[in-house]
Amino acid sequence: MKSWKLRKQLALGFAVVLLFTCIVGGAGLLSLTDVVNTMTVFQQTSSAQAQFAQVREQYYIYLLNSHEAGRQAQVEARDKALAALDGLVLGVEKGLLGNTGAAARGDSLANLKTQYEAYRQAFQLLHEDETKKTALIGPTHKLFDGYEELIKTGSFRIDDLILGAKVYSSSIQTYFERATESGKNTTTANAGKFEESIEAWRKLIENSESLKEVYGKINERFKNIQGNLQEYYNRVEHQLGLISKMQAIDTEVNAISLTMMEGSRQQMAKVNGISRTIIAAALLIAIA
């Protein structure tokens, strides 16, 4: 009888030890799986941040080469940036398909995809504006070809016109190389002075039919130059809006990435806390 009781107590003791071993082992396994998943998310987020930093670098290269000598470098920078963005979008799509974590992570991934796609679209529009700007440069310079000779056919008191055309042409050339706000202001001011010279000359020759005809040709060409330049200004303004939008997207992408990484750290801390609690409870019950 005593032997039976002893066997029963030993069996019960082993069963309790086995139960707690399973509990502790299961907690450890769950913790390990969660840690692996969390570390994967952390690494993927860090990798995406590094890849987006490369996109940002190509974007800066693109902007710095917005001049005649840098067109090829612009195309290369654009192609590299768009390829990297395509890779980021594909990576996020895979992450959404394989997401078994919290809903918050799925929301963050979906938001990241939206931001990457918006950045890509803005970059494409930026390049379209750049292409249209470039297309305006040649025809505008061509309008100055023979302009001085045309002015000289006016023959009478044309020195101010010739000087005004030269200064205006020079400021446009400078602006086309670097489309800055100060360059725009200088070009606009020179255009105003040249136009004043044209109108002042018109008043001097208003009694000569032949010179009035010359005036008409000079003024028509000036208006065509102004039309091209205004279109160029519009493209630059649109690009500035896109640049502002891309900067806002950049900030949002960084914020989402930091939130995901912080969420991964918090998840790891939570899992570790739960595992310690389970093991501590098992030990206390075993001792009791």
Backbone as JSON, one array per atom type, in Angstrom:
{
  "sequence": "MKSWKLRKQLALGFAVVLLFTCIVGGAGLLSLTDVVNTMTVFQQTSSAQAQFAQVREQYYIYLLNSHEAGRQAQVEARDKALAALDGLVLGVEKGLLGNTGAAARGDSLANLKTQYEAYRQAFQLLHEDETKKTALIGPTHKLFDGYEELIKTGSFRIDDLILGAKVYSSSIQTYFERATESGKNTTTANAGKFEESIEAWRKLIENSESLKEVYGKINERFKNIQGNLQEYYNRVEHQLGLISKMQAIDTEVNAISLTMMEGSRQQMAKVNGISRTIIAAALLIAIA",
  "N": [[0.82, -1.2, 0.0], [1.89, 1.24, 0.88], [3.92, 1.4, -0.94], [2.49, 1.7, -3.28], [1.36, 4.23, -2.88], [3.64, 5.79, -2.84], [4.56, 5.44, -5.43], [2.51, 6.69, -6.76], [2.72, 9.31, -5.84], [5.23, 9.97, -6.84], [4.74, 9.74, -9.58], [2.85, 11.74, -9.9], [4.39, 13.9, -9.19], [6.34, 13.88, -11.22], [4.61, 14.36, -13.36], [3.73, 16.92, -12.82], [6.17, 18.29, -12.99], [6.72, 17.78, -15.67], [4.57, 19.07, -16.85], [5.06, 21.77, -16.17], [7.5, 22.04, -17.41], [6.73, 21.85, -20.07], [5.14, 24.12, -20.22], [7.01, 26.17, -19.74], [8.79, 25.62, -21.84], [7.08, 25.96, -24.04], [6.46, 28.67, -23.75], [8.97, 29.72, -24.15], [9.42, 28.95, -26.81], [7.38, 30.32, -28.18], [8.16, 32.9, -27.58], [10.65, 32.99, -28.82], [9.9, 32.67, -31.51], [8.37, 34.97, -31.89], [10.28, 36.91, -31.41], [12.04, 36.44, -33.52], [10.37, 37.08, -35.7], [9.89, 39.77, -35.12], [12.49, 40.83, -35.24], [12.96, 40.42, -37.93], [11.15, 42.19, -39.09], [12.26, 44.55, -38.11], [14.79, 44.56, -39.36], [14.02, 44.61, -42.05], [12.74, 47.08, -42.18], [14.87, 48.78, -41.58], [16.5, 48.26, -43.79], [14.84, 49.19, -45.84], [14.79, 51.88, -45.22], [17.46, 52.55, -45.73], [17.52, 52.08, -48.47], [15.69, 53.95, -49.36], [17.08, 56.22, -48.71], [19.02, 56.15, -50.66], [17.43, 56.69, -52.86], [16.74, 59.31, -52.23], [19.26, 60.48, -52.44], [19.75, 60.24, -55.21], [17.74, 61.87, -56.11], [18.62, 64.39, -55.21], [20.93, 64.6, -56.76], [19.74, 64.73, -59.23], [18.42, 67.23, -59.1], [20.61, 68.95, -58.79], [21.79, 68.79, -61.25], [20.31, 70.24, -63.04], [20.76, 71.67, -65.59], [22.2, 72.53, -68.79], [24.58, 71.04, -69.28], [24.22, 68.94, -67.59], [22.26, 67.12, -68.32], [22.35, 64.37, -69.08], [23.28, 63.19, -66.74], [21.1, 63.75, -65.16], [19.08, 62.11, -66.29], [20.14, 59.57, -65.74], [20.15, 59.64, -62.93], [17.42, 59.88, -62.43], [16.46, 57.42, -63.5], [17.72, 55.56, -61.8], [16.6, 56.27, -59.33], [13.83, 55.81, -59.75], [13.87, 53.06, -60.26], [14.75, 52.1, -57.79], [12.62, 52.93, -56.19], [10.58, 51.37, -57.27], [11.47, 48.9, -56.42], [11.16, 49.24, -53.65], [8.38, 49.51, -53.39], [7.58, 46.98, -54.3], [8.75, 45.39, -52.31], [7.26, 46.22, -50.07], [4.71, 45.36, -50.84], [5.1, 42.58, -50.79], [5.54, 42.35, -48.08], [3.02, 43.04, -47.1], [1.48, 40.91, -48.04], [2.63, 38.81, -46.62], [2.17, 39.49, -44.02], [1.71, 38.71, -40.77], [1.51, 39.81, -38.4], [0.62, 42.4, -36.05], [-2.32, 44.43, -36.66], [-1.66, 47.07, -36.86], [0.9, 47.12, -37.97], [0.33, 46.25, -40.55], [-1.2, 48.43, -41.42], [0.75, 50.41, -41.36], [2.53, 49.49, -43.32], [0.87, 49.62, -45.58], [0.5, 52.35, -45.68], [3.12, 53.16, -46.12], [3.53, 52.13, -48.69], [1.74, 53.71, -50.14], [2.98, 56.22, -49.82], [5.48, 55.81, -51.06], [4.65, 55.35, -53.7], [3.44, 57.79, -54.26], [5.66, 59.47, -54.12], [7.14, 58.5, -56.25], [5.45, 59.11, -58.41], [5.45, 61.91, -58.23], [8.14, 62.39, -58.79], [8.28, 61.55, -61.44], [6.57, 63.44, -62.65], [8.05, 65.69, -62.1], [10.22, 65.27, -63.75], [8.97, 65.33, -66.22], [8.22, 68.02, -66.36], [10.78, 69.07, -66.43], [11.68, 68.14, -68.88], [9.96, 69.5, -70.62], [10.69, 72.11, -70.03], [13.32, 72.11, -70.98], [12.81, 71.79, -73.68], [11.95, 74.3, -74.35], [14.14, 75.94, -74.33], [15.92, 75.94, -76.61], [14.26, 77.01, -78.83], [13.78, 79.55, -77.71], [16.33, 80.73, -77.55], [16.8, 80.77, -80.26], [15.1, 82.73, -81.15], [16.51, 84.97, -80.57], [18.48, 84.91, -82.4], [19.73, 86.78, -85.0], [18.33, 88.92, -84.04], [19.51, 91.3, -83.22], [20.42, 92.26, -85.66], [17.97, 92.69, -86.89], [17.0, 94.75, -85.29], [18.85, 96.7, -85.94], [18.06, 97.42, -88.49], [16.28, 99.33, -88.01], [17.71, 101.63, -87.77], [17.56, 104.35, -86.72], [18.43, 105.92, -83.81], [18.91, 103.58, -82.12], [20.53, 102.47, -80.2], [19.9, 102.03, -77.46], [18.03, 100.01, -77.72], [19.54, 97.89, -78.81], [21.4, 97.44, -76.76], [19.61, 96.79, -74.7], [18.47, 94.42, -75.68], [20.69, 92.72, -75.68], [21.38, 92.59, -72.93], [19.05, 91.52, -71.91], [18.97, 89.03, -73.25], [21.28, 87.86, -72.18], [20.61, 87.65, -69.44], [18.51, 85.82, -69.59], [19.82, 83.56, -70.53], [21.46, 83.01, -68.33], [19.49, 82.48, -66.43], [18.31, 80.2, -67.49], [20.35, 78.4, -67.06], [20.52, 78.26, -64.27], [17.71, 78.15, -62.55], [16.84, 80.25, -60.51], [15.16, 82.18, -57.95], [16.1, 84.79, -57.69], [17.37, 85.04, -60.15], [15.16, 84.92, -61.83], [13.86, 87.27, -61.08], [15.75, 89.18, -61.9], [15.77, 88.72, -64.67], [13.13, 89.33, -65.3], [13.09, 92.04, -64.62], [14.94, 93.04, -66.5], [13.59, 92.44, -68.83], [11.43, 94.18, -68.58], [12.75, 96.66, -68.77], [13.78, 96.49, -71.36], [11.41, 96.34, -72.82], [10.38, 98.86, -72.26], [12.23, 100.39, -73.62], [11.69, 99.62, -76.23], [9.08, 100.63, -76.55], [9.55, 103.33, -76.15], [11.12, 103.87, -78.37], [9.27, 103.38, -80.36], [7.59, 105.58, -80.12], [9.27, 107.52, -81.06], [9.48, 106.96, -83.76], [6.98, 106.98, -84.86], [5.91, 108.37, -87.0], [6.94, 107.31, -89.26], [6.3, 105.04, -91.68], [7.76, 102.84, -92.64], [9.6, 102.38, -90.58], [7.85, 101.84, -88.53], [6.93, 99.4, -89.3], [9.24, 97.91, -88.89], [9.36, 98.16, -86.13], [7.06, 96.67, -85.45], [7.92, 94.05, -86.08], [10.08, 93.77, -84.34], [8.79, 93.99, -81.85], [6.96, 91.89, -82.01], [8.65, 89.67, -81.99], [9.76, 89.99, -79.48], [7.48, 89.55, -77.87], [7.04, 86.88, -78.42], [9.31, 85.74, -77.29], [8.82, 86.42, -74.64], [6.5, 84.9, -74.24], [7.5, 82.25, -74.36], [9.22, 82.35, -72.19], [7.49, 82.82, -70.07], [6.09, 80.41, -70.03], [8.18, 78.77, -69.28], [8.68, 79.8, -66.73], [6.27, 78.99, -65.52], [6.57, 76.22, -65.54], [8.73, 75.91, -63.84], [7.62, 76.86, -61.44], [5.68, 74.9, -61.03], [7.34, 72.71, -60.64], [8.58, 73.47, -58.25], [6.44, 73.21, -56.51], [6.09, 70.44, -56.65], [8.55, 69.6, -55.6], [8.3, 70.52, -52.97], [6.2, 68.88, -52.18], [7.42, 66.36, -52.39], [9.35, 66.58, -50.4], [7.71, 66.67, -48.16], [6.62, 64.1, -48.29], [8.93, 62.61, -47.93], [9.52, 63.24, -45.26], [7.28, 62.07, -44.05], [7.63, 59.36, -44.71], [9.96, 58.78, -43.23], [8.93, 59.16, -40.66], [6.98, 57.12, -40.5], [8.62, 54.85, -40.76], [10.26, 55.06, -38.48], [8.29, 54.78, -36.53], [7.5, 52.13, -36.99], [9.87, 50.78, -36.37], [10.12, 51.46, -33.7], [7.83, 50.26, -32.77], [8.57, 47.59, -33.15], [10.62, 47.35, -31.27], [9.16, 47.73, -28.92], [7.43, 45.54, -29.06], [9.23, 43.41, -28.76], [10.09, 43.88, -26.14], [7.68, 43.5, -24.83], [7.14, 40.78, -25.33], [9.33, 39.59, -24.04], [8.73, 40.33, -21.44], [6.31, 38.95, -20.96], [7.22, 36.3, -21.21], [9.03, 36.11, -19.05], [7.22, 36.41, -16.94], [5.6, 34.11, -17.18], [7.49, 32.06, -16.76], [8.37, 32.71, -14.17], [5.99, 32.39, -12.74], [5.54, 29.65, -13.1], [7.74, 28.58, -11.75], [7.21, 29.43, -9.11], [4.83, 28.06, -8.58], [5.75, 25.46, -8.75], [7.57, 25.35, -6.63], [5.84, 25.79, -4.53]],
  "CA": [[0.0, 0.0, 0.0], [2.8, 2.4, 0.94], [4.65, 1.44, -2.21], [1.57, 2.26, -4.28], [1.25, 5.66, -2.6], [4.91, 6.42, -3.24], [4.58, 5.5, -6.91], [1.52, 7.69, -7.17], [3.28, 10.65, -5.57], [6.32, 10.22, -7.81], [4.13, 9.95, -10.9], [2.23, 13.06, -9.87], [5.5, 14.88, -9.2], [6.89, 13.93, -12.6], [3.6, 14.97, -14.24], [3.77, 18.38, -12.56], [7.42, 18.8, -13.58], [6.56, 17.73, -17.13], [3.63, 20.14, -17.23], [5.74, 23.07, -16.09], [8.53, 22.04, -18.47], [6.03, 22.16, -21.33], [4.72, 25.53, -20.16], [8.21, 27.01, -19.91], [9.29, 25.41, -23.21], [6.16, 26.6, -24.97], [6.64, 30.12, -23.64], [10.24, 30.03, -24.8], [9.26, 28.8, -28.26], [6.59, 31.45, -28.66], [8.99, 34.1, -27.46], [11.68, 32.94, -29.85], [9.25, 32.92, -32.81], [7.98, 36.38, -31.94], [11.51, 37.7, -31.51], [12.54, 36.29, -34.9], [9.5, 37.89, -36.56], [10.12, 41.18, -34.81], [13.8, 41.2, -35.79], [12.82, 40.47, -39.39], [10.5, 43.49, -39.38], [13.24, 45.6, -37.8], [15.8, 44.54, -40.42], [13.39, 45.04, -43.3], [12.51, 48.52, -42.07], [16.18, 49.44, -41.69], [16.93, 48.11, -45.18], [14.01, 50.09, -46.65], [15.27, 53.24, -44.96], [18.73, 52.73, -46.47], [17.2, 52.13, -49.9], [15.05, 55.25, -49.62], [18.15, 57.21, -48.63], [19.64, 56.14, -52.0], [16.48, 57.42, -53.72], [16.91, 60.72, -51.89], [20.54, 60.91, -53.0], [19.56, 60.4, -56.66], [16.86, 63.04, -56.27], [19.47, 65.57, -55.07], [21.77, 64.63, -57.96], [18.86, 65.18, -60.32], [18.2, 68.68, -58.97], [21.88, 69.65, -58.98], [22.18, 68.74, -62.67], [19.28, 70.9, -63.84], [21.38, 72.61, -66.52], [22.46, 71.91, -70.08], [25.66, 70.05, -69.22], [23.91, 67.84, -66.68], [21.05, 66.39, -68.74], [22.58, 62.92, -69.04], [23.34, 62.82, -65.32], [19.71, 63.8, -64.68], [18.38, 60.91, -66.75], [20.67, 58.43, -64.98], [19.67, 59.77, -61.55], [15.99, 59.57, -62.45], [16.27, 55.98, -63.72], [18.13, 54.86, -60.57], [15.62, 56.56, -58.28], [12.57, 55.12, -60.04], [14.1, 51.61, -60.08], [14.79, 51.86, -56.34], [11.25, 53.08, -55.67], [9.84, 50.17, -57.7], [11.89, 47.84, -55.5], [10.56, 49.5, -52.34], [6.95, 49.2, -53.5], [7.48, 45.52, -54.39], [9.05, 44.87, -50.98], [6.12, 46.49, -49.19], [3.62, 44.47, -51.26], [5.42, 41.26, -50.23], [5.34, 42.45, -46.63], [1.58, 43.03, -46.85], [1.0, 39.55, -48.27], [3.15, 37.92, -45.59], [2.0, 40.08, -42.7], [0.95, 37.91, -39.79], [1.64, 40.53, -37.15], [-0.48, 43.26, -35.63], [-2.97, 45.22, -37.72], [-0.95, 48.35, -36.95], [1.99, 46.96, -38.93], [-0.28, 46.22, -41.87], [-1.56, 49.81, -41.75], [1.99, 51.15, -41.63], [3.02, 49.03, -44.62], [-0.01, 50.17, -46.6], [0.8, 53.78, -45.75], [4.43, 53.28, -46.77], [3.34, 51.89, -50.12], [1.1, 54.93, -50.67], [3.97, 57.3, -49.85], [6.46, 55.49, -52.11], [4.01, 55.54, -55.01], [3.25, 59.24, -54.44], [6.98, 60.03, -54.38], [7.5, 58.1, -57.62], [4.64, 59.89, -59.33], [5.94, 63.28, -58.19], [9.43, 62.41, -59.49], [7.98, 61.47, -62.88], [6.03, 64.74, -63.06], [9.18, 66.62, -62.04], [11.02, 65.06, -64.96], [8.17, 65.8, -67.36], [8.39, 69.48, -66.39], [12.16, 69.35, -66.83], [11.75, 67.89, -70.33], [9.26, 70.61, -71.29], [11.55, 73.29, -69.87], [14.45, 71.95, -71.9], [12.31, 71.99, -75.04], [11.72, 75.74, -74.56], [15.41, 76.68, -74.34], [16.4, 76.12, -77.98], [13.45, 77.99, -79.56], [13.93, 80.89, -77.14], [17.62, 81.25, -78.03], [16.69, 80.97, -81.71], [14.43, 84.0, -81.35], [17.52, 86.03, -80.46], [19.33, 84.86, -83.6], [19.38, 87.83, -85.96], [17.52, 89.97, -83.42], [20.27, 92.56, -83.26], [20.4, 92.71, -87.06], [16.63, 93.22, -87.13], [16.93, 96.06, -84.63], [19.69, 97.65, -86.69], [17.34, 97.92, -89.67], [15.56, 100.53, -87.58], [18.72, 102.66, -88.08], [17.44, 105.64, -86.03], [18.5, 105.93, -82.35], [18.63, 102.19, -81.73], [21.56, 102.0, -79.26], [19.25, 101.5, -76.24], [17.39, 98.74, -78.09], [20.58, 96.86, -78.96], [21.91, 97.13, -75.42], [18.55, 96.12, -73.94], [18.34, 93.05, -76.19], [21.87, 91.96, -75.22], [21.26, 92.37, -71.48], [17.91, 90.6, -71.73], [19.41, 87.71, -73.71], [22.25, 87.35, -71.2], [19.92, 87.26, -68.2], [17.74, 84.61, -69.89], [20.79, 82.47, -70.59], [21.84, 82.73, -66.95], [18.34, 81.88, -65.75], [18.15, 78.83, -68.0], [21.38, 77.56, -66.43], [20.12, 78.08, -62.87], [16.41, 78.8, -62.43], [16.67, 80.73, -59.15], [14.2, 83.28, -57.82], [16.82, 86.04, -57.99], [17.56, 85.05, -61.6], [13.87, 85.27, -62.43], [13.62, 88.7, -60.82], [16.66, 89.94, -62.77], [15.29, 88.56, -66.05], [11.87, 90.09, -65.41], [13.45, 93.47, -64.61], [15.57, 93.36, -67.79], [12.52, 92.4, -69.83], [10.69, 95.43, -68.43], [13.56, 97.77, -69.3], [13.84, 96.34, -72.81], [10.1, 96.7, -73.35], [10.28, 100.32, -72.18], [13.06, 100.93, -74.71], [10.96, 99.38, -77.48], [7.96, 101.55, -76.61], [10.11, 104.68, -76.32], [11.55, 103.98, -79.76], [8.05, 103.46, -81.17], [7.1, 106.96, -80.12], [10.17, 108.35, -81.88], [9.38, 106.66, -85.2], [5.58, 106.74, -85.18], [5.53, 109.04, -88.25], [7.58, 106.61, -90.38], [5.63, 103.77, -91.93], [8.76, 101.78, -92.79], [10.15, 102.07, -89.25], [6.76, 101.23, -87.75], [6.94, 97.99, -89.69], [10.37, 97.32, -88.17], [8.9, 98.09, -84.73], [6.13, 95.55, -85.34], [8.69, 92.82, -86.09], [10.85, 93.73, -83.07], [7.85, 93.76, -80.74], [6.41, 90.53, -82.15], [9.64, 88.7, -81.52], [9.84, 90.17, -78.02], [6.31, 88.9, -77.28], [7.26, 85.42, -78.52], [10.3, 85.4, -76.25], [8.1, 86.52, -73.36], [5.61, 83.75, -74.12], [8.32, 81.08, -74.01], [9.77, 82.53, -70.85], [6.4, 82.65, -69.12], [5.86, 78.97, -69.95], [9.3, 78.25, -68.5], [8.39, 80.18, -65.34], [5.18, 78.14, -65.03], [7.11, 74.88, -65.3], [9.56, 76.01, -62.64], [6.7, 76.97, -60.3], [5.08, 73.57, -60.82], [8.4, 71.88, -60.07], [8.76, 73.86, -56.85], [5.34, 72.57, -55.77], [6.4, 69.01, -56.57], [9.68, 69.45, -54.67], [7.73, 70.67, -51.63], [5.42, 67.66, -51.92], [8.36, 65.25, -52.18], [9.96, 66.77, -49.08], [6.71, 66.26, -47.17], [6.56, 62.63, -48.35], [10.18, 62.15, -47.31], [9.32, 63.36, -43.8], [6.27, 61.09, -43.66], [8.26, 58.03, -44.8], [10.84, 58.63, -42.06], [8.09, 59.03, -39.46], [6.38, 55.77, -40.51], [9.69, 53.88, -40.53], [10.64, 55.17, -37.07], [7.19, 54.21, -35.76], [7.57, 50.67, -37.14], [11.03, 50.29, -35.61], [9.8, 51.59, -32.28], [6.86, 49.2, -32.49], [9.31, 46.33, -33.05], [11.3, 47.33, -29.96], [8.14, 47.56, -27.88], [6.95, 44.16, -29.15], [10.25, 42.55, -28.15], [10.04, 44.09, -24.69], [6.44, 42.89, -24.36], [7.33, 39.32, -25.36], [10.25, 39.25, -22.96], [8.01, 40.48, -20.16], [5.36, 37.82, -20.83], [7.99, 35.06, -20.99], [9.52, 36.12, -17.65], [6.08, 36.22, -16.05], [5.2, 32.69, -17.24], [8.53, 31.23, -16.1], [8.34, 32.99, -12.73], [4.78, 31.76, -12.18], [5.76, 28.2, -13.1], [8.69, 28.25, -10.65], [6.53, 29.64, -7.83], [3.88, 26.96, -8.37], [6.54, 24.24, -8.52], [8.11, 25.41, -5.27], [4.73, 25.67, -3.59]],
  "C": [[0.86, 1.25, 0.0], [3.54, 2.57, -0.37], [3.78, 2.06, -3.3], [1.44, 3.76, -4.13], [2.49, 6.41, -3.08], [4.99, 6.55, -4.75], [3.63, 6.57, -7.43], [2.04, 9.11, -6.99], [4.39, 10.98, -6.56], [5.77, 10.52, -9.2], [3.52, 11.35, -10.99], [3.31, 14.16, -9.94], [6.09, 15.02, -10.58], [5.92, 14.62, -13.56], [3.61, 16.48, -14.08], [5.01, 18.99, -13.19], [7.31, 18.84, -15.1], [5.65, 18.85, -17.63], [4.33, 21.5, -17.25], [6.87, 23.18, -17.13], [7.91, 22.41, -19.81], [5.62, 23.62, -21.38], [5.91, 26.45, -20.45], [8.76, 26.87, -21.33], [8.41, 26.09, -24.24], [6.31, 28.11, -24.96], [7.92, 30.54, -24.34], [10.14, 29.98, -26.31], [8.48, 29.96, -28.86], [7.4, 32.74, -28.64], [10.02, 34.15, -28.57], [11.09, 33.25, -31.23], [8.9, 34.39, -32.96], [9.2, 37.28, -32.1], [12.06, 37.64, -32.93], [11.71, 37.15, -35.85], [9.73, 39.38, -36.37], [11.45, 41.66, -35.38], [13.76, 41.28, -37.31], [12.19, 41.8, -39.82], [11.5, 44.63, -39.2], [14.28, 45.7, -38.92], [15.24, 45.02, -41.75], [13.16, 46.55, -43.3], [13.82, 49.29, -42.22], [16.69, 49.39, -43.13], [16.16, 49.06, -46.09], [14.44, 51.54, -46.45], [16.56, 53.53, -45.72], [18.47, 52.86, -47.97], [16.54, 53.47, -50.25], [16.07, 56.38, -49.53], [18.89, 57.3, -49.98], [18.74, 56.87, -53.0], [16.65, 58.92, -53.5], [18.21, 61.28, -52.47], [20.42, 61.15, -54.5], [18.69, 61.61, -56.97], [17.68, 64.33, -56.17], [20.4, 65.72, -56.28], [20.98, 65.16, -59.14], [18.7, 66.7, -60.28], [19.48, 69.46, -59.26], [22.29, 69.71, -60.45], [21.11, 69.34, -63.59], [19.9, 72.03, -64.66], [21.81, 71.83, -67.76], [23.5, 70.79, -70.01], [25.31, 68.84, -68.37], [22.73, 66.98, -67.09], [21.21, 64.87, -68.65], [22.62, 62.42, -67.6], [21.94, 62.83, -64.71], [18.96, 62.52, -65.04], [18.84, 59.69, -65.96], [20.16, 58.45, -63.54], [18.19, 59.42, -61.45], [15.76, 58.07, -62.57], [16.63, 55.19, -62.46], [17.1, 55.06, -59.47], [14.33, 55.81, -58.52], [12.71, 53.61, -59.87], [14.1, 51.26, -58.6], [13.41, 51.97, -55.73], [10.38, 51.89, -56.06], [10.18, 49.0, -56.77], [11.27, 48.0, -54.12], [9.08, 49.14, -52.34], [6.74, 47.68, -53.53], [7.74, 44.89, -53.02], [7.9, 45.06, -50.01], [4.94, 45.58, -49.54], [3.84, 43.05, -50.74], [5.19, 41.25, -48.73], [3.87, 42.42, -46.27], [1.01, 41.62, -47.02], [1.42, 38.61, -47.15], [2.94, 38.43, -44.18], [1.11, 39.21, -41.81], [0.98, 38.59, -38.43], [0.41, 41.35, -36.84], [-1.05, 44.04, -36.81], [-2.25, 46.54, -37.93], [0.2, 48.27, -37.95], [1.46, 46.93, -40.35], [-0.67, 47.62, -42.33], [-0.33, 50.62, -42.11], [2.57, 50.78, -42.99], [2.19, 49.61, -45.77], [0.26, 51.66, -46.79], [2.15, 54.03, -46.44], [4.31, 53.11, -48.28], [2.75, 53.13, -50.8], [2.12, 56.06, -50.83], [5.02, 57.06, -50.93], [5.89, 55.76, -53.5], [3.8, 57.02, -55.3], [4.58, 59.92, -54.77], [7.41, 59.72, -55.81], [6.74, 58.94, -58.65], [5.13, 61.34, -59.39], [7.28, 63.41, -58.93], [9.22, 62.38, -61.0], [7.46, 62.81, -63.41], [7.13, 65.8, -63.06], [10.01, 66.51, -63.31], [10.26, 65.52, -66.21], [8.29, 67.32, -67.5], [9.79, 69.85, -66.87], [12.32, 69.17, -68.34], [11.1, 69.04, -71.11], [10.03, 71.91, -71.16], [12.69, 73.26, -70.87], [14.03, 72.23, -73.34], [12.08, 73.46, -75.36], [13.03, 76.51, -74.77], [15.88, 76.97, -75.76], [15.6, 77.15, -78.77], [13.59, 79.42, -79.03], [15.25, 81.52, -77.59], [17.54, 81.57, -79.52], [16.01, 82.31, -82.02], [15.4, 85.18, -81.25], [18.48, 86.02, -81.65], [18.85, 85.91, -84.61], [18.55, 88.96, -85.37], [18.23, 91.33, -83.48], [20.27, 93.13, -84.68], [19.03, 93.31, -87.41], [16.5, 94.62, -86.52], [17.72, 97.11, -85.41], [19.02, 98.16, -87.95], [16.49, 99.13, -89.32], [16.39, 101.78, -87.75], [18.7, 103.91, -87.2], [17.39, 105.44, -84.51], [18.12, 104.55, -81.76], [19.62, 101.64, -80.7], [20.94, 101.38, -78.0], [18.58, 100.15, -76.52], [18.41, 97.62, -78.17], [21.12, 96.45, -77.6], [20.87, 96.36, -74.61], [18.38, 94.68, -74.36], [19.49, 92.18, -75.69], [21.76, 91.61, -73.74], [20.15, 91.36, -71.19], [18.3, 89.18, -72.11], [20.36, 87.07, -72.7], [21.57, 86.88, -69.93], [19.09, 85.99, -68.4], [18.67, 83.39, -69.91], [21.21, 82.04, -69.19], [20.71, 82.02, -66.21], [18.11, 80.44, -66.21], [19.18, 77.88, -67.38], [21.04, 77.26, -64.98], [18.83, 78.86, -62.63], [16.15, 79.2, -60.97], [15.67, 81.88, -59.13], [14.86, 84.62, -58.14], [17.07, 86.17, -59.49], [16.28, 85.42, -62.33], [13.59, 86.75, -62.27], [14.49, 89.57, -61.73], [16.17, 89.9, -64.22], [14.01, 89.37, -66.27], [12.15, 91.59, -65.47], [14.06, 93.88, -65.94], [14.56, 93.34, -68.93], [11.72, 93.7, -69.79], [11.44, 96.62, -69.01], [13.62, 97.71, -70.82], [12.51, 96.75, -73.45], [9.9, 98.22, -73.32], [11.08, 100.98, -73.31], [12.35, 100.77, -76.06], [9.83, 100.39, -77.64], [8.43, 102.99, -76.78], [10.54, 104.91, -77.76], [10.34, 104.09, -80.69], [7.52, 104.89, -81.26], [7.96, 107.87, -81.0], [9.91, 108.16, -83.37], [7.93, 106.51, -85.66], [5.12, 107.43, -86.47], [6.14, 108.37, -89.48], [6.94, 105.23, -90.56], [6.62, 102.61, -92.01], [9.34, 101.37, -91.43], [9.08, 101.48, -88.33], [6.65, 99.74, -88.07], [8.07, 97.25, -88.99], [9.99, 97.14, -86.7], [8.0, 96.88, -84.52], [6.87, 94.22, -85.27], [9.49, 92.66, -84.79], [9.94, 93.35, -81.92], [7.26, 92.35, -80.8], [7.39, 89.48, -81.63], [9.8, 88.79, -80.01], [8.69, 89.44, -77.33], [6.46, 87.37, -77.33], [8.27, 84.95, -77.48], [9.63, 85.4, -74.89], [7.17, 85.34, -73.14], [6.35, 82.49, -73.73], [8.81, 81.15, -72.58], [8.7, 82.34, -69.78], [6.06, 81.17, -68.94], [6.96, 78.31, -69.11], [9.09, 78.57, -67.02], [7.32, 79.26, -64.74], [5.68, 76.73, -64.69], [7.97, 74.86, -64.03], [8.68, 76.06, -61.38], [6.06, 75.61, -59.98], [6.1, 72.63, -60.2], [8.63, 72.2, -58.6], [7.66, 73.25, -55.97], [5.59, 71.09, -55.59], [7.54, 68.74, -55.58], [9.19, 69.56, -53.22], [6.95, 69.43, -51.23], [6.34, 66.48, -51.62], [9.07, 65.37, -50.83], [9.01, 66.36, -47.98], [6.58, 64.74, -47.12], [7.78, 62.03, -47.67], [10.04, 62.16, -45.79], [8.35, 62.3, -43.3], [6.84, 59.67, -43.68], [9.16, 57.78, -43.6], [10.03, 58.43, -40.79], [7.48, 57.63, -39.37], [7.44, 54.72, -40.17], [10.12, 53.89, -39.06], [9.56, 54.56, -36.17], [7.22, 52.68, -35.81], [8.73, 50.1, -36.34], [10.78, 50.39, -34.12], [8.78, 50.54, -31.87], [7.53, 47.85, -32.34], [10.02, 46.23, -31.71], [10.3, 47.09, -28.83], [7.6, 46.13, -27.87], [7.94, 43.19, -28.51], [10.22, 42.67, -26.63], [8.8, 43.42, -24.1], [6.57, 41.37, -24.28], [8.24, 38.86, -24.24], [9.56, 39.32, -21.61], [7.05, 39.34, -19.92], [6.09, 36.52, -20.52], [8.5, 34.99, -19.55], [8.39, 35.85, -16.67], [5.65, 34.74, -15.99], [6.21, 31.81, -16.51], [8.53, 31.44, -14.59], [7.13, 32.32, -12.07], [4.95, 30.25, -12.08], [6.68, 27.79, -11.94], [8.02, 28.38, -9.3], [5.57, 28.5, -7.54], [4.61, 25.67, -8.07], [7.08, 24.19, -7.1], [7.02, 25.2, -4.22], [4.25, 24.22, -3.51]]
}
